[in-house]
Structures are given as C-alpha cells and as structure tokens.
Amino acid sequence: MNPHFPALASGFSFLDNAAGAQVPRACIAGITAFLESASCNVGMPYAGSQLSTSVRDQTRLETAEFFGCSPDEVVLGPSATALTFRLSTAFSRLFKAGDEIIISELEHECNASPWRELERIGCEIKIWRAHWSEGHLDLADLEKLLSPKTRLLAITGAANSLGNRPDVAGATKLAHSVGAWVVNDLVHDSPHHLPDVKKSDVDFAFFSAYKVFGTHLGFMYVRQNLLEKLPAQKLHFIPDDSLLKFEPGTNNYEGMAGWLGTLSYLRQELGGGLAGREGLVKAYQQIEAIEKPLLEYALERLKALSGATLYGEPSSQNRVGTFCFNLAQAGPLEVVKYLGEHGVGVAGGHYYATMPMTALGLYPTGAIRASIGHYSTKADLDKLFDALEKKD
Ligand SMILES: Cc1ncc(COP(=O)(O)O)c(C=O)c1O
C-alpha cells in the first residue's frame, strides 16, 4: 500500500485511473493549509489576497515546468473540456467556411466535439482513421488528408480507450508543413509521461490535474506568439495579449494549492528532491520504471484469460497501462459491477471515446477498461485477473 495515498488504505484495488487518480497527502495538506489561512480573491494588498495571488502565480510557474514551456504560455481552468471549448470559440471567430480540420479517430470527444462545432461556420471536418487491428494511426494516412486549407490537427498523446501513443511529433511536423496548428490532448498520457510541448512542437496542449494525482483543474498550453491572435470571448477590458482572456471568472485557488502539493510530492518522493522541471523529469523516470513491468504482467494475464478480447496494441510498445477488453461471458457493465463486488474498480462503457468505440463496433455499450497508476501493484492486478477468471 502506498503510504502517501490515504484513499488507497482501504485495500480496494483502484484500477480506474484513466477516469481520475487518487491524491497524495501533500495535495490534501495543500488544500487544507490554504483554506485554513484564508479564502480570498486575488489582487489586493492584504495577506489573504496575497496568498491567493501567490498560489495562482506559483501554479502557472510550476505547471509551465510540467508542460516544459514558459509561464506566459499556461492557461488555468476548471477542466480540459471547458478549455477546449474556449479555444474553439476563439477559432470560430478566426476560421472561415472552407477551412479544414483533421481529427484523429483515437480522440476522446474533448478533443473532437469542440472542433466539430466549427462546422457551424462552414469548416470541413476530416477524420484521420486508425488501423483498428491495433488502433494505430499511420502518418501516411495523415499526409493524404492534409491540404493548404488545413487549419487544425487534433491528436491525442495517448488514447484513453486503447492506451496507445501515436507519433505526435511526426504528425505535428506534417501539419506544420501546410501551415496548420496542432492541438494535443495530454490528459491520458500525462499521468504516465511528462509532457514536453517544445519537443513535440505542438501549438496547443492540455491536461487535467485530477488525472495526475491532483485536484479537479484543467491546464492549457498556448504557444506564446499565437495568444494575441486568438479572439477569445472575454471581458472587454482584458488585453488581447493576456492569458486572462482564456480565464473568465474566479479560479479555484484551493484546487491550485492542492495541485502544488501534488507537484511537491512528485519531486520529493519520486524526483529525488530535485527542484523545478528536473525533479519532475526524474519522478517520471521512476513512474515509467514502476509501470512498465505492471503493464507487461497485465498484458500477459489478459492474453491468458479465457473468453477475453483485448482491443488495440497487444504488446507493451508505445502504450500506457490502460487495457480495453471484453469478456464473452458478460457485458462490460455487468463485469464492472461484479469486479466492484470483488474489491476492484474499473470502468465500463465508451468513456467519451465514441469514435474508437464506433470503429470497433462497440458503441454505445463499449468495453471494460482497467488502467494503472504508479501506485498500482501486482497484487491489484492479481485481484483483478483472479476475479475475472472466476466470472461465469
Ligand atoms: C483523453 C482525455 N481527454 C480529455 C478528457 C476530459 O478531461 P476533463 O474531465 O478535464 O474535461 C478526458 C477525461 O476523461 C480524457 O480521458
């Protein structure tokens, strides 16, 4: 049992991390310390307000370290989906009829529905189809879809259904060759791999802190030289070059204090106490080292499970520890309920990945999804597979 995560102490095997992760004590302590000091709005020269201002500014700074970008490229928000809809509103004032948008077929609807909204102004949506034997996206297929009219490519860092990781940097290079922008969904990948938006060279990226052992917040990277060009829906006095144009209303400062606690847990407990991005890089090296054998073990047990069909990549190459499968014996929701009764939490359904599920012929019933985090153990996986083996 990981002593840093009190919610795991009950012994329940939580394998629904793709839906949202558990939080370390440092996250809870951050929220409590903040609210016990004061609950004030930002911007005023008294102590309580200064605390909120410093929590917000520190969040922008440390989230920039997490993305691998500059603090003036980080938008703070309530959720990934709220942020992509804000971006889509700005695009709707910038794009015109006949412009083309490419969406990968692996996307969660958070990185698809907001761009489909642009059909209302006459944009054409093209879907970059995956090869469904393994769920892979092929760059050669993307090349055929690109044209001088392409304005946007939406691509995930890892599919929240199948767990595979497409070649985002390769796709970005191709999209940039025709002048298109790239929006990268890092929600599913970021609990397993540290983002590096400068390396992938994407123009926009987002993740949700609650999937990364933090609070219910969303963050978006916006390439600095694009910010001013984006006509956001904003209060009239907010300048065009200000990130505040994507941050309407009052933010969740206690949530930010919790997220800062999570980042300090990552650096202290997994990152060797190193400061800044360096501590996060080290922490994620640890996370990858912990997860790799778990991923391989789970795949092994899944392949040996009678009546099971695994969807997507059957090897541990280029994938995270998310397993999407069905049992011949029973439908996904029945299996999820059965596992819950046996002390194991997994997901069932389409988890808003409606395109992958449709392509696999599984929509709307979907599939079972088990997903590990760095605090998962072999014992959790044994409990899952032992229970599944007994299911009739
Ligand atoms: C891959 C992916 N993208 C986006 C989202 C949406 O994130 P949020 O709940 O912060 O809007 C999710 C949530 O499950 C997800 O798994």
The ligand as an SDF file (V2000), in Angstrom:
LIG
                    3D

 16 16  0  0  0  0  0  0  0  0999 V2000
   -8.0850   11.6200  -23.0720 C   0  0  0  0  0  0  0  0  0  0  0  0
   -8.9950   12.5610  -22.3490 C   0  0  0  0  0  0  0  0  0  0  0  0
   -9.1480   13.8060  -22.8160 N   0  0  0  0  0  0  0  0  0  0  0  0
   -9.9380   14.6900  -22.1970 C   0  0  0  0  0  0  0  0  0  0  0  0
  -10.6380   14.3630  -21.0800 C   0  0  0  0  0  0  0  0  0  0  0  0
  -11.5350   15.3880  -20.4530 C   0  0  0  0  0  0  0  0  0  0  0  0
  -10.9340   15.9530  -19.3260 O   0  0  0  0  0  0  0  0  0  0  0  0
  -11.7650   16.8850  -18.3490 P   0  0  0  0  0  0  0  0  0  0  0  0
  -12.5930   15.9960  -17.4880 O   0  0  0  0  0  0  0  0  0  0  0  0
  -10.7200   17.6390  -17.5780 O   0  0  0  0  0  0  0  0  0  0  0  0
  -12.6040   17.7830  -19.1860 O   0  0  0  0  0  0  0  0  0  0  0  0
  -10.5360   13.0750  -20.5600 C   0  0  0  0  0  0  0  0  0  0  0  0
  -11.3060   12.6850  -19.3650 C   0  0  0  0  0  0  0  0  0  0  0  0
  -11.5310   11.5300  -19.0920 O   0  0  0  0  0  0  0  0  0  0  0  0
   -9.6840   12.1450  -21.2070 C   0  0  0  0  0  0  0  0  0  0  0  0
   -9.5270   10.8910  -20.7570 O   0  0  0  0  0  0  0  0  0  0  0  0
  1  2  1  0
  2  3  1  0
  2 15  2  0
  3  4  2  0
  4  5  1  0
  5  6  1  0
  5 12  2  0
  6  7  1  0
  7  8  1  0
  8  9  2  0
  8 10  1  0
  8 11  1  0
 12 13  1  0
 12 15  1  0
 13 14  2  0
 15 16  1  0
M  END
$$$$
